[in-house]
Amino acid sequence: MALLDYAGYAAALCTTSAYVPQVLKVWRTRTTKDISLKMFLVLVTGLALWLTYGVHKGEMPLIVANSITLCLAGTILAFKLKHG
């Protein structure tokens, strides 16, 4: 694995883990009133497209990061759709 690949995984870890506190807060409080539905719709769409691109290119940092982030952002979006 090249040094740049490690940078990719480090970036993936940083950006993906940024969603964990929000998911935990939404899960605990069951409130999403201050979260933008449009923003999360666009975000989830973008993450799905990045994941598709990563799979097509065979780039594991993109695949791993966007798979996990898509699950986390999708969880927030699901709560937003359910709880408004």
N, CA, C and O atoms as a Maestro MAE file, in Angstrom:
{
 s_m_m2io_version
 :::
 2.0.0
}

f_m_ct {
 s_m_title
 :::
 protein
 m_atom[336] {
  # First column is atom index #
  i_m_mmod_type
  r_m_x_coord
  r_m_y_coord
  r_m_z_coord
  i_m_residue_number
  s_m_chain_name
  s_m_pdb_residue_name
  s_m_pdb_atom_name
  i_m_atomic_number
  :::
  1 25 0.863 -1.176 0.000 1 A "MET " " N  " 7
  2 3 0.000 0.000 0.000 1 A "MET " " CA " 6
  3 2 0.908 1.237 0.000 1 A "MET " " C  " 6
  4 15 1.868 1.313 0.767 1 A "MET " " O  " 8
  5 25 0.596 2.188 -0.857 2 A "ALA " " N  " 7
  6 3 1.379 3.414 -0.982 2 A "ALA " " CA " 6
  7 2 1.033 4.395 0.134 2 A "ALA " " C  " 6
  8 15 -0.038 4.317 0.735 2 A "ALA " " O  " 8
  9 25 1.945 5.309 0.398 3 A "LEU " " N  " 7
  10 3 1.749 6.318 1.438 3 A "LEU " " CA " 6
  11 2 0.474 7.122 1.187 3 A "LEU " " C  " 6
  12 15 -0.241 7.463 2.129 3 A "LEU " " O  " 8
  13 25 0.195 7.421 -0.056 4 A "LEU " " N  " 7
  14 3 -1.010 8.184 -0.390 4 A "LEU " " CA " 6
  15 2 -2.281 7.416 -0.035 4 A "LEU " " C  " 6
  16 15 -3.299 8.020 0.302 4 A "LEU " " O  " 8
  17 25 -2.225 6.096 -0.110 5 A "ASP " " N  " 7
  18 3 -3.379 5.290 0.299 5 A "ASP " " CA " 6
  19 2 -3.670 5.462 1.789 5 A "ASP " " C  " 6
  20 15 -4.830 5.525 2.196 5 A "ASP " " O  " 8
  21 25 -2.617 5.537 2.598 6 A "TYR " " N  " 7
  22 3 -2.805 5.777 4.031 6 A "TYR " " CA " 6
  23 2 -3.460 7.133 4.274 6 A "TYR " " C  " 6
  24 15 -4.302 7.274 5.161 6 A "TYR " " O  " 8
  25 25 -3.070 8.124 3.487 7 A "ALA " " N  " 7
  26 3 -3.698 9.448 3.595 7 A "ALA " " CA " 6
  27 2 -5.179 9.356 3.249 7 A "ALA " " C  " 6
  28 15 -6.012 10.002 3.886 7 A "ALA " " O  " 8
  29 25 -5.502 8.560 2.248 8 A "GLY " " N  " 7
  30 3 -6.901 8.362 1.870 8 A "GLY " " CA " 6
  31 2 -7.705 7.719 2.983 8 A "GLY " " C  " 6
  32 15 -8.829 8.136 3.263 8 A "GLY " " O  " 8
  33 25 -7.139 6.712 3.612 9 A "TYR " " N  " 7
  34 3 -7.834 6.067 4.727 9 A "TYR " " CA " 6
  35 2 -7.956 6.992 5.932 9 A "TYR " " C  " 6
  36 15 -8.972 6.978 6.626 9 A "TYR " " O  " 8
  37 25 -6.919 7.801 6.185 10 A "ALA " " N  " 7
  38 3 -6.984 8.761 7.295 10 A "ALA " " CA " 6
  39 2 -8.076 9.795 7.038 10 A "ALA " " C  " 6
  40 15 -8.833 10.143 7.945 10 A "ALA " " O  " 8
  41 25 -8.155 10.285 5.804 11 A "ALA " " N  " 7
  42 3 -9.211 11.237 5.444 11 A "ALA " " CA " 6
  43 2 -10.585 10.592 5.590 11 A "ALA " " C  " 6
  44 15 -11.523 11.217 6.085 11 A "ALA " " O  " 8
  45 25 -10.697 9.351 5.161 12 A "ALA " " N  " 7
  46 3 -11.963 8.623 5.280 12 A "ALA " " CA " 6
  47 2 -12.373 8.480 6.739 12 A "ALA " " C  " 6
  48 15 -13.543 8.657 7.078 12 A "ALA " " O  " 8
  49 25 -11.419 8.162 7.595 13 A "LEU " " N  " 7
  50 3 -11.706 8.020 9.018 13 A "LEU " " CA " 6
  51 2 -12.183 9.338 9.619 13 A "LEU " " C  " 6
  52 15 -13.146 9.365 10.384 13 A "LEU " " O  " 8
  53 25 -11.509 10.426 9.272 14 A "CYS " " N  " 7
  54 3 -11.882 11.743 9.810 14 A "CYS " " CA " 6
  55 2 -13.276 12.166 9.356 14 A "CYS " " C  " 6
  56 15 -14.109 12.541 10.181 14 A "CYS " " O  " 8
  57 25 -13.530 12.108 8.063 15 A "THR " " N  " 7
  58 3 -14.814 12.596 7.558 15 A "THR " " CA " 6
  59 2 -15.970 11.684 7.958 15 A "THR " " C  " 6
  60 15 -17.074 12.161 8.224 15 A "THR " " O  " 8
  61 25 -15.727 10.394 7.999 16 A "THR " " N  " 7
  62 3 -16.778 9.460 8.381 16 A "THR " " CA " 6
  63 2 -17.112 9.571 9.858 16 A "THR " " C  " 6
  64 15 -18.286 9.596 10.230 16 A "THR " " O  " 8
  65 25 -16.098 9.637 10.696 17 A "SER " " N  " 7
  66 3 -16.344 9.698 12.138 17 A "SER " " CA " 6
  67 2 -17.017 11.000 12.557 17 A "SER " " C  " 6
  68 15 -17.585 11.077 13.646 17 A "SER " " O  " 8
  69 25 -16.962 12.009 11.718 18 A "ALA " " N  " 7
  70 3 -17.615 13.283 12.032 18 A "ALA " " CA " 6
  71 2 -19.133 13.133 12.160 18 A "ALA " " C  " 6
  72 15 -19.772 13.939 12.836 18 A "ALA " " O  " 8
  73 25 -19.709 12.129 11.534 19 A "TYR " " N  " 7
  74 3 -21.161 11.924 11.577 19 A "TYR " " CA " 6
  75 2 -21.625 11.175 12.823 19 A "TYR " " C  " 6
  76 15 -22.801 11.244 13.181 19 A "TYR " " O  " 8
  77 25 -20.732 10.474 13.474 20 A "VAL " " N  " 7
  78 3 -21.116 9.640 14.617 20 A "VAL " " CA " 6
  79 2 -21.782 10.444 15.736 20 A "VAL " " C  " 6
  80 15 -22.835 10.024 16.216 20 A "VAL " " O  " 8
  81 25 -21.222 11.580 16.178 21 A "PRO " " N  " 7
  82 3 -21.898 12.328 17.249 21 A "PRO " " CA " 6
  83 2 -23.316 12.763 16.878 21 A "PRO " " C  " 6
  84 15 -24.208 12.747 17.725 21 A "PRO " " O  " 8
  85 25 -23.530 13.150 15.618 22 A "GLN " " N  " 7
  86 3 -24.866 13.575 15.199 22 A "GLN " " CA " 6
  87 2 -25.833 12.401 15.197 22 A "GLN " " C  " 6
  88 15 -26.975 12.535 15.638 22 A "GLN " " O  " 8
  89 25 -25.386 11.254 14.704 23 A "VAL " " N  " 7
  90 3 -26.238 10.064 14.714 23 A "VAL " " CA " 6
  91 2 -26.614 9.704 16.150 23 A "VAL " " C  " 6
  92 15 -27.777 9.412 16.432 23 A "VAL " " O  " 8
  93 25 -25.643 9.723 17.051 24 A "LEU " " N  " 7
  94 3 -25.923 9.387 18.451 24 A "LEU " " CA " 6
  95 2 -26.894 10.381 19.082 24 A "LEU " " C  " 6
  96 15 -27.780 9.988 19.841 24 A "LEU " " O  " 8
  97 25 -26.732 11.659 18.773 25 A "LYS " " N  " 7
  98 3 -27.633 12.672 19.331 25 A "LYS " " CA " 6
  99 2 -29.054 12.492 18.803 25 A "LYS " " C  " 6
  100 15 -30.015 12.545 19.570 25 A "LYS " " O  " 8
  101 25 -29.183 12.282 17.504 26 A "VAL " " N  " 7
  102 3 -30.507 12.085 16.905 26 A "VAL " " CA " 6
  103 2 -31.140 10.814 17.462 26 A "VAL " " C  " 6
  104 15 -32.333 10.794 17.762 26 A "VAL " " O  " 8
  105 25 -30.356 9.770 17.598 27 A "TRP " " N  " 7
  106 3 -30.855 8.496 18.125 27 A "TRP " " CA " 6
  107 2 -31.354 8.679 19.555 27 A "TRP " " C  " 6
  108 15 -32.418 8.178 19.918 27 A "TRP " " O  " 8
  109 25 -30.577 9.401 20.364 28 A "ARG " " N  " 7
  110 3 -30.908 9.592 21.777 28 A "ARG " " CA " 6
  111 2 -32.108 10.519 21.965 28 A "ARG " " C  " 6
  112 15 -32.998 10.225 22.764 28 A "ARG " " O  " 8
  113 25 -32.139 11.636 21.235 29 A "THR " " N  " 7
  114 3 -33.185 12.643 21.448 29 A "THR " " CA " 6
  115 2 -34.426 12.413 20.598 29 A "THR " " C  " 6
  116 15 -35.507 12.906 20.922 29 A "THR " " O  " 8
  117 25 -34.270 11.663 19.509 30 A "ARG " " N  " 7
  118 3 -35.371 11.432 18.562 30 A "ARG " " CA " 6
  119 2 -35.910 12.743 17.983 30 A "ARG " " C  " 6
  120 15 -37.083 12.833 17.622 30 A "ARG " " O  " 8
  121 25 -35.050 13.749 17.898 31 A "THR " " N  " 7
  122 3 -35.468 15.015 17.309 31 A "THR " " CA " 6
  123 2 -34.503 15.425 16.203 31 A "THR " " C  " 6
  124 15 -33.285 15.306 16.334 31 A "THR " " O  " 8
  125 25 -35.082 15.907 15.118 32 A "THR " " N  " 7
  126 3 -34.286 16.348 13.970 32 A "THR " " CA " 6
  127 2 -34.768 17.700 13.456 32 A "THR " " C  " 6
  128 15 -34.529 18.050 12.301 32 A "THR " " O  " 8
  129 25 -35.440 18.452 14.307 33 A "LYS " " N  " 7
  130 3 -36.080 19.685 13.831 33 A "LYS " " CA " 6
  131 2 -35.088 20.701 13.283 33 A "LYS " " C  " 6
  132 15 -35.452 21.498 12.419 33 A "LYS " " O  " 8
  133 25 -33.853 20.700 13.755 34 A "ASP " " N  " 7
  134 3 -32.863 21.662 13.284 34 A "ASP " " CA " 6
  135 2 -31.971 21.114 12.175 34 A "ASP " " C  " 6
  136 15 -30.972 21.740 11.820 34 A "ASP " " O  " 8
  137 25 -32.316 19.969 11.634 35 A "ILE " " N  " 7
  138 3 -31.540 19.358 10.557 35 A "ILE " " CA " 6
  139 2 -32.277 19.578 9.240 35 A "ILE " " C  " 6
  140 15 -33.484 19.354 9.144 35 A "ILE " " O  " 8
  141 25 -31.539 20.016 8.237 36 A "SER " " N  " 7
  142 3 -32.119 20.312 6.929 36 A "SER " " CA " 6
  143 2 -32.377 19.027 6.140 36 A "SER " " C  " 6
  144 15 -31.454 18.260 5.867 36 A "SER " " O  " 8
  145 25 -33.633 18.804 5.781 37 A "LEU " " N  " 7
  146 3 -33.995 17.643 4.973 37 A "LEU " " CA " 6
  147 2 -33.342 17.722 3.599 37 A "LEU " " C  " 6
  148 15 -32.786 16.735 3.118 37 A "LEU " " O  " 8
  149 25 -33.407 18.893 2.964 38 A "LYS " " N  " 7
  150 3 -32.833 19.040 1.620 38 A "LYS " " CA " 6
  151 2 -31.337 18.756 1.625 38 A "LYS " " C  " 6
  152 15 -30.821 18.103 0.718 38 A "LYS " " O  " 8
  153 25 -30.644 19.246 2.645 39 A "MET " " N  " 7
  154 3 -29.202 19.016 2.729 39 A "MET " " CA " 6
  155 2 -28.896 17.526 2.812 39 A "MET " " C  " 6
  156 15 -27.990 17.044 2.132 39 A "MET " " O  " 8
  157 25 -29.639 16.792 3.639 40 A "PHE " " N  " 7
  158 3 -29.364 15.368 3.779 40 A "PHE " " CA " 6
  159 2 -29.808 14.576 2.555 40 A "PHE " " C  " 6
  160 15 -29.206 13.547 2.251 40 A "PHE " " O  " 8
  161 25 -30.833 15.018 1.849 41 A "LEU " " N  " 7
  162 3 -31.203 14.365 0.589 41 A "LEU " " CA " 6
  163 2 -30.080 14.502 -0.434 41 A "LEU " " C  " 6
  164 15 -29.714 13.535 -1.102 41 A "LEU " " O  " 8
  165 25 -29.538 15.711 -0.549 42 A "VAL " " N  " 7
  166 3 -28.433 15.951 -1.483 42 A "VAL " " CA " 6
  167 2 -27.189 15.185 -1.031 42 A "VAL " " C  " 6
  168 15 -26.501 14.581 -1.854 42 A "VAL " " O  " 8
  169 25 -26.900 15.208 0.261 43 A "LEU " " N  " 7
  170 3 -25.729 14.510 0.797 43 A "LEU " " CA " 6
  171 2 -25.796 13.013 0.529 43 A "LEU " " C  " 6
  172 15 -24.827 12.428 0.045 43 A "LEU " " O  " 8
  173 25 -26.919 12.393 0.834 44 A "VAL " " N  " 7
  174 3 -27.062 10.950 0.634 44 A "VAL " " CA " 6
  175 2 -26.950 10.603 -0.852 44 A "VAL " " C  " 6
  176 15 -26.349 9.589 -1.206 44 A "VAL " " O  " 8
  177 25 -27.515 11.428 -1.710 45 A "THR " " N  " 7
  178 3 -27.378 11.215 -3.152 45 A "THR " " CA " 6
  179 2 -25.913 11.296 -3.566 45 A "THR " " C  " 6
  180 15 -25.419 10.441 -4.301 45 A "THR " " O  " 8
  181 25 -25.226 12.327 -3.091 46 A "GLY " " N  " 7
  182 3 -23.808 12.485 -3.409 46 A "GLY " " CA " 6
  183 2 -22.964 11.326 -2.902 46 A "GLY " " C  " 6
  184 15 -22.069 10.856 -3.605 46 A "GLY " " O  " 8
  185 25 -23.238 10.866 -1.697 47 A "LEU " " N  " 7
  186 3 -22.499 9.733 -1.145 47 A "LEU " " CA " 6
  187 2 -22.728 8.466 -1.962 47 A "LEU " " C  " 6
  188 15 -21.797 7.695 -2.196 47 A "LEU " " O  " 8
  189 25 -23.960 8.255 -2.392 48 A "ALA " " N  " 7
  190 3 -24.255 7.086 -3.228 48 A "ALA " " CA " 6
  191 2 -23.501 7.168 -4.555 48 A "ALA " " C  " 6
  192 15 -23.000 6.162 -5.058 48 A "ALA " " O  " 8
  193 25 -23.427 8.369 -5.113 49 A "LEU " " N  " 7
  194 3 -22.686 8.546 -6.367 49 A "LEU " " CA " 6
  195 2 -21.184 8.341 -6.158 49 A "LEU " " C  " 6
  196 15 -20.529 7.707 -6.985 49 A "LEU " " O  " 8
  197 25 -20.632 8.872 -5.060 50 A "TRP " " N  " 7
  198 3 -19.213 8.655 -4.751 50 A "TRP " " CA " 6
  199 2 -18.925 7.171 -4.557 50 A "TRP " " C  " 6
  200 15 -17.894 6.671 -5.008 50 A "TRP " " O  " 8
  201 25 -19.829 6.473 -3.889 51 A "LEU " " N  " 7
  202 3 -19.656 5.038 -3.682 51 A "LEU " " CA " 6
  203 2 -19.648 4.306 -5.021 51 A "LEU " " C  " 6
  204 15 -18.809 3.436 -5.252 51 A "LEU " " O  " 8
  205 25 -20.570 4.655 -5.888 52 A "THR " " N  " 7
  206 3 -20.623 4.057 -7.221 52 A "THR " " CA " 6
  207 2 -19.321 4.307 -7.976 52 A "THR " " C  " 6
  208 15 -18.772 3.396 -8.596 52 A "THR " " O  " 8
  209 25 -18.834 5.533 -7.923 53 A "TYR " " N  " 7
  210 3 -17.576 5.898 -8.574 53 A "TYR " " CA " 6
  211 2 -16.411 5.099 -7.986 53 A "TYR " " C  " 6
  212 15 -15.576 4.580 -8.726 53 A "TYR " " O  " 8
  213 25 -16.357 4.999 -6.660 54 A "GLY " " N  " 7
  214 3 -15.289 4.249 -6.007 54 A "GLY " " CA " 6
  215 2 -15.293 2.784 -6.398 54 A "GLY " " C  " 6
  216 15 -14.235 2.196 -6.623 54 A "GLY " " O  " 8
  217 25 -16.477 2.189 -6.482 55 A "VAL " " N  " 7
  218 3 -16.591 0.792 -6.904 55 A "VAL " " CA " 6
  219 2 -16.114 0.651 -8.343 55 A "VAL " " C  " 6
  220 15 -15.370 -0.276 -8.666 55 A "VAL " " O  " 8
  221 25 -16.536 1.559 -9.200 56 A "HIS " " N  " 7
  222 3 -16.138 1.524 -10.612 56 A "HIS " " CA " 6
  223 2 -14.619 1.623 -10.764 56 A "HIS " " C  " 6
  224 15 -14.028 0.929 -11.591 56 A "HIS " " O  " 8
  225 25 -13.994 2.485 -9.967 57 A "LYS " " N  " 7
  226 3 -12.546 2.692 -10.048 57 A "LYS " " CA " 6
  227 2 -11.752 1.686 -9.214 57 A "LYS " " C  " 6
  228 15 -10.534 1.582 -9.353 57 A "LYS " " O  " 8
  229 25 -12.451 0.944 -8.345 58 A "GLY " " N  " 7
  230 3 -11.767 -0.006 -7.479 58 A "GLY " " CA " 6
  231 2 -10.930 0.664 -6.402 58 A "GLY " " C  " 6
  232 15 -9.914 0.117 -5.974 58 A "GLY " " O  " 8
  233 25 -11.349 1.844 -5.961 59 A "GLU " " N  " 7
  234 3 -10.616 2.621 -4.960 59 A "GLU " " CA " 6
  235 2 -11.173 2.332 -3.566 59 A "GLU " " C  " 6
  236 15 -12.228 2.842 -3.189 59 A "GLU " " O  " 8
  237 25 -10.452 1.511 -2.811 60 A "MET " " N  " 7
  238 3 -10.938 1.092 -1.498 60 A "MET " " CA " 6
  239 2 -11.179 2.243 -0.521 60 A "MET " " C  " 6
  240 15 -12.176 2.197 0.200 60 A "MET " " O  " 8
  241 25 -10.329 3.273 -0.451 61 A "PRO " " N  " 7
  242 3 -10.648 4.374 0.475 61 A "PRO " " CA " 6
  243 2 -12.005 5.014 0.169 61 A "PRO " " C  " 6
  244 15 -12.757 5.335 1.089 61 A "PRO " " O  " 8
  245 25 -12.319 5.198 -1.107 62 A "LEU " " N  " 7
  246 3 -13.621 5.759 -1.485 62 A "LEU " " CA " 6
  247 2 -14.757 4.801 -1.138 62 A "LEU " " C  " 6
  248 15 -15.807 5.221 -0.650 62 A "LEU " " O  " 8
  249 25 -14.543 3.535 -1.389 63 A "ILE " " N  " 7
  250 3 -15.580 2.542 -1.128 63 A "ILE " " CA " 6
  251 2 -15.875 2.445 0.370 63 A "ILE " " C  " 6
  252 15 -17.032 2.492 0.788 63 A "ILE " " O  " 8
  253 25 -14.828 2.312 1.164 64 A "VAL " " N  " 7
  254 3 -15.001 2.160 2.612 64 A "VAL " " CA " 6
  255 2 -15.627 3.414 3.216 64 A "VAL " " C  " 6
  256 15 -16.623 3.338 3.936 64 A "VAL " " O  " 8
  257 25 -15.031 4.569 2.914 65 A "ALA " " N  " 7
  258 3 -15.513 5.824 3.506 65 A "ALA " " CA " 6
  259 2 -16.957 6.103 3.129 65 A "ALA " " C  " 6
  260 15 -17.774 6.428 3.990 65 A "ALA " " O  " 8
  261 25 -17.273 5.980 1.861 66 A "ASN " " N  " 7
  262 3 -18.615 6.331 1.423 66 A "ASN " " CA " 6
  263 2 -19.652 5.293 1.819 66 A "ASN " " C  " 6
  264 15 -20.820 5.638 1.994 66 A "ASN " " O  " 8
  265 25 -19.266 4.044 1.964 67 A "SER " " N  " 7
  266 3 -20.201 3.029 2.460 67 A "SER " " CA " 6
  267 2 -20.615 3.335 3.892 67 A "SER " " C  " 6
  268 15 -21.800 3.332 4.225 67 A "SER " " O  " 8
  269 25 -19.618 3.601 4.737 68 A "ILE " " N  " 7
  270 3 -19.909 3.876 6.144 68 A "ILE " " CA " 6
  271 2 -20.646 5.198 6.297 68 A "ILE " " C  " 6
  272 15 -21.631 5.285 7.032 68 A "ILE " " O  " 8
  273 25 -20.166 6.231 5.600 69 A "THR " " N  " 7
  274 3 -20.799 7.546 5.709 69 A "THR " " CA " 6
  275 2 -22.224 7.516 5.169 69 A "THR " " C  " 6
  276 15 -23.108 8.177 5.713 69 A "THR " " O  " 8
  277 25 -22.449 6.757 4.111 70 A "LEU " " N  " 7
  278 3 -23.799 6.618 3.569 70 A "LEU " " CA " 6
  279 2 -24.730 5.985 4.602 70 A "LEU " " C  " 6
  280 15 -25.880 6.404 4.737 70 A "LEU " " O  " 8
  281 25 -24.250 4.993 5.320 71 A "CYS " " N  " 7
  282 3 -25.068 4.383 6.385 71 A "CYS " " CA " 6
  283 2 -25.374 5.389 7.490 71 A "CYS " " C  " 6
  284 15 -26.511 5.477 7.953 71 A "CYS " " O  " 8
  285 25 -24.364 6.146 7.914 72 A "LEU " " N  " 7
  286 3 -24.565 7.129 8.982 72 A "LEU " " CA " 6
  287 2 -25.502 8.251 8.540 72 A "LEU " " C  " 6
  288 15 -26.449 8.588 9.250 72 A "LEU " " O  " 8
  289 25 -25.239 8.829 7.369 73 A "ALA " " N  " 7
  290 3 -26.095 9.911 6.867 73 A "ALA " " CA " 6
  291 2 -27.494 9.383 6.553 73 A "ALA " " C  " 6
  292 15 -28.486 10.083 6.756 73 A "ALA " " O  " 8
  293 25 -27.569 8.155 6.061 74 A "GLY " " N  " 7
  294 3 -28.866 7.541 5.803 74 A "GLY " " CA " 6
  295 2 -29.673 7.349 7.072 74 A "GLY " " C  " 6
  296 15 -30.898 7.469 7.056 74 A "GLY " " O  " 8
  297 25 -28.992 7.049 8.173 75 A "THR " " N  " 7
  298 3 -29.667 6.921 9.464 75 A "THR " " CA " 6
  299 2 -30.268 8.256 9.885 75 A "THR " " C  " 6
  300 15 -31.415 8.320 10.327 75 A "THR " " O  " 8
  301 25 -29.484 9.319 9.743 76 A "ILE " " N  " 7
  302 3 -29.985 10.653 10.086 76 A "ILE " " CA " 6
  303 2 -31.154 11.022 9.178 76 A "ILE " " C  " 6
  304 15 -32.159 11.555 9.648 76 A "ILE " " O  " 8
  305 25 -31.032 10.745 7.888 77 A "LEU " " N  " 7
  306 3 -32.117 11.038 6.947 77 A "LEU " " CA " 6
  307 2 -33.374 10.251 7.304 77 A "LEU " " C  " 6
  308 15 -34.478 10.794 7.254 77 A "LEU " " O  " 8
  309 25 -33.220 8.994 7.659 78 A "ALA " " N  " 7
  310 3 -34.380 8.179 8.042 78 A "ALA " " CA " 6
  311 2 -35.074 8.760 9.271 78 A "ALA " " C  " 6
  312 15 -36.303 8.820 9.318 78 A "ALA " " O  " 8
  313 25 -34.297 9.186 10.261 79 A "PHE " " N  " 7
  314 3 -34.887 9.825 11.443 79 A "PHE " " CA " 6
  315 2 -35.582 11.127 11.056 79 A "PHE " " C  " 6
  316 15 -36.656 11.438 11.570 79 A "PHE " " O  " 8
  317 25 -34.967 11.889 10.147 80 A "LYS " " N  " 7
  318 3 -35.571 13.152 9.711 80 A "LYS " " CA " 6
  319 2 -36.907 12.883 9.022 80 A "LYS " " C  " 6
  320 15 -37.886 13.585 9.276 80 A "LYS " " O  " 8
  321 25 -36.955 11.890 8.169 81 A "LEU " " N  " 7
  322 3 -38.200 11.563 7.474 81 A "LEU " " CA " 6
  323 2 -39.260 11.036 8.444 81 A "LEU " " C  " 6
  324 15 -40.448 11.310 8.275 81 A "LEU " " O  " 8
  325 25 -38.833 10.285 9.453 82 A "LYS " " N  " 7
  326 3 -39.779 9.714 10.409 82 A "LYS " " CA " 6
  327 2 -40.262 10.733 11.437 82 A "LYS " " C  " 6
  328 15 -41.449 10.780 11.760 82 A "LYS " " O  " 8
  329 25 -39.350 11.540 11.944 83 A "HIS " " N  " 7
  330 3 -39.675 12.439 13.052 83 A "HIS " " CA " 6
  331 2 -39.835 13.901 12.644 83 A "HIS " " C  " 6
  332 15 -40.164 14.752 13.471 83 A "HIS " " O  " 8
  333 25 -39.599 14.185 11.361 84 A "GLY " " N  " 7
  334 3 -39.769 15.567 10.897 84 A "GLY " " CA " 6
  335 2 -38.754 16.469 11.317 84 A "GLY " " C  " 6
  336 15 -38.803 17.653 10.982 84 A "GLY " " O  " 8
  :::
 }
 m_bond[335] {
  # First column is bond index #
  i_m_from
  i_m_to
  i_m_order
  :::
  1 1 2 1
  2 2 3 1
  3 3 4 2
  4 3 5 1
  5 5 6 1
  6 6 7 1
  7 7 8 2
  8 7 9 1
  9 9 10 1
  10 10 11 1
  11 11 12 2
  12 11 13 1
  13 13 14 1
  14 14 15 1
  15 15 16 2
  16 15 17 1
  17 17 18 1
  18 18 19 1
  19 19 20 2
  20 19 21 1
  21 21 22 1
  22 22 23 1
  23 23 24 2
  24 23 25 1
  25 25 26 1
  26 26 27 1
  27 27 28 2
  28 27 29 1
  29 29 30 1
  30 30 31 1
  31 31 32 2
  32 31 33 1
  33 33 34 1
  34 34 35 1
  35 35 36 2
  36 35 37 1
  37 37 38 1
  38 38 39 1
  39 39 40 2
  40 39 41 1
  41 41 42 1
  42 42 43 1
  43 43 44 2
  44 43 45 1
  45 45 46 1
  46 46 47 1
  47 47 48 2
  48 47 49 1
  49 49 50 1
  50 50 51 1
  51 51 52 2
  52 51 53 1
  53 53 54 1
  54 54 55 1
  55 55 56 2
  56 55 57 1
  57 57 58 1
  58 58 59 1
  59 59 60 2
  60 59 61 1
  61 61 62 1
  62 62 63 1
  63 63 64 2
  64 63 65 1
  65 65 66 1
  66 66 67 1
  67 67 68 2
  68 67 69 1
  69 69 70 1
  70 70 71 1
  71 71 72 2
  72 71 73 1
  73 73 74 1
  74 74 75 1
  75 75 76 2
  76 75 77 1
  77 77 78 1
  78 78 79 1
  79 79 80 2
  80 79 81 1
  81 81 82 1
  82 82 83 1
  83 83 84 2
  84 83 85 1
  85 85 86 1
  86 86 87 1
  87 87 88 2
  88 87 89 1
  89 89 90 1
  90 90 91 1
  91 91 92 2
  92 91 93 1
  93 93 94 1
  94 94 95 1
  95 95 96 2
  96 95 97 1
  97 97 98 1
  98 98 99 1
  99 99 100 2
  100 99 101 1
  101 101 102 1
  102 102 103 1
  103 103 104 2
  104 103 105 1
  105 105 106 1
  106 106 107 1
  107 107 108 2
  108 107 109 1
  109 109 110 1
  110 110 111 1
  111 111 112 2
  112 111 113 1
  113 113 114 1
  114 114 115 1
  115 115 116 2
  116 115 117 1
  117 117 118 1
  118 118 119 1
  119 119 120 2
  120 119 121 1
  121 121 122 1
  122 122 123 1
  123 123 124 2
  124 123 125 1
  125 125 126 1
  126 126 127 1
  127 127 128 2
  128 127 129 1
  129 129 130 1
  130 130 131 1
  131 131 132 2
  132 131 133 1
  133 133 134 1
  134 134 135 1
  135 135 136 2
  136 135 137 1
  137 137 138 1
  138 138 139 1
  139 139 140 2
  140 139 141 1
  141 141 142 1
  142 142 143 1
  143 143 144 2
  144 143 145 1
  145 145 146 1
  146 146 147 1
  147 147 148 2
  148 147 149 1
  149 149 150 1
  150 150 151 1
  151 151 152 2
  152 151 153 1
  153 153 154 1
  154 154 155 1
  155 155 156 2
  156 155 157 1
  157 157 158 1
  158 158 159 1
  159 159 160 2
  160 159 161 1
  161 161 162 1
  162 162 163 1
  163 163 164 2
  164 163 165 1
  165 165 166 1
  166 166 167 1
  167 167 168 2
  168 167 169 1
  169 169 170 1
  170 170 171 1
  171 171 172 2
  172 171 173 1
  173 173 174 1
  174 174 175 1
  175 175 176 2
  176 175 177 1
  177 177 178 1
  178 178 179 1
  179 179 180 2
  180 179 181 1
  181 181 182 1
  182 182 183 1
  183 183 184 2
  184 183 185 1
  185 185 186 1
  186 186 187 1
  187 187 188 2
  188 187 189 1
  189 189 190 1
  190 190 191 1
  191 191 192 2
  192 191 193 1
  193 193 194 1
  194 194 195 1
  195 195 196 2
  196 195 197 1
  197 197 198 1
  198 198 199 1
  199 199 200 2
  200 199 201 1
  201 201 202 1
  202 202 203 1
  203 203 204 2
  204 203 205 1
  205 205 206 1
  206 206 207 1
  207 207 208 2
  208 207 209 1
  209 209 210 1
  210 210 211 1
  211 211 212 2
  212 211 213 1
  213 213 214 1
  214 214 215 1
  215 215 216 2
  216 215 217 1
  217 217 218 1
  218 218 219 1
  219 219 220 2
  220 219 221 1
  221 221 222 1
  222 222 223 1
  223 223 224 2
  224 223 225 1
  225 225 226 1
  226 226 227 1
  227 227 228 2
  228 227 229 1
  229 229 230 1
  230 230 231 1
  231 231 232 2
  232 231 233 1
  233 233 234 1
  234 234 235 1
  235 235 236 2
  236 235 237 1
  237 237 238 1
  238 238 239 1
  239 239 240 2
  240 239 241 1
  241 241 242 1
  242 242 243 1
  243 243 244 2
  244 243 245 1
  245 245 246 1
  246 246 247 1
  247 247 248 2
  248 247 249 1
  249 249 250 1
  250 250 251 1
  251 251 252 2
  252 251 253 1
  253 253 254 1
  254 254 255 1
  255 255 256 2
  256 255 257 1
  257 257 258 1
  258 258 259 1
  259 259 260 2
  260 259 261 1
  261 261 262 1
  262 262 263 1
  263 263 264 2
  264 263 265 1
  265 265 266 1
  266 266 267 1
  267 267 268 2
  268 267 269 1
  269 269 270 1
  270 270 271 1
  271 271 272 2
  272 271 273 1
  273 273 274 1
  274 274 275 1
  275 275 276 2
  276 275 277 1
  277 277 278 1
  278 278 279 1
  279 279 280 2
  280 279 281 1
  281 281 282 1
  282 282 283 1
  283 283 284 2
  284 283 285 1
  285 285 286 1
  286 286 287 1
  287 287 288 2
  288 287 289 1
  289 289 290 1
  290 290 291 1
  291 291 292 2
  292 291 293 1
  293 293 294 1
  294 294 295 1
  295 295 296 2
  296 295 297 1
  297 297 298 1
  298 298 299 1
  299 299 300 2
  300 299 301 1
  301 301 302 1
  302 302 303 1
  303 303 304 2
  304 303 305 1
  305 305 306 1
  306 306 307 1
  307 307 308 2
  308 307 309 1
  309 309 310 1
  310 310 311 1
  311 311 312 2
  312 311 313 1
  313 313 314 1
  314 314 315 1
  315 315 316 2
  316 315 317 1
  317 317 318 1
  318 318 319 1
  319 319 320 2
  320 319 321 1
  321 321 322 1
  322 322 323 1
  323 323 324 2
  324 323 325 1
  325 325 326 1
  326 326 327 1
  327 327 328 2
  328 327 329 1
  329 329 330 1
  330 330 331 1
  331 331 332 2
  332 331 333 1
  333 333 334 1
  334 334 335 1
  335 335 336 2
  :::
 }
}
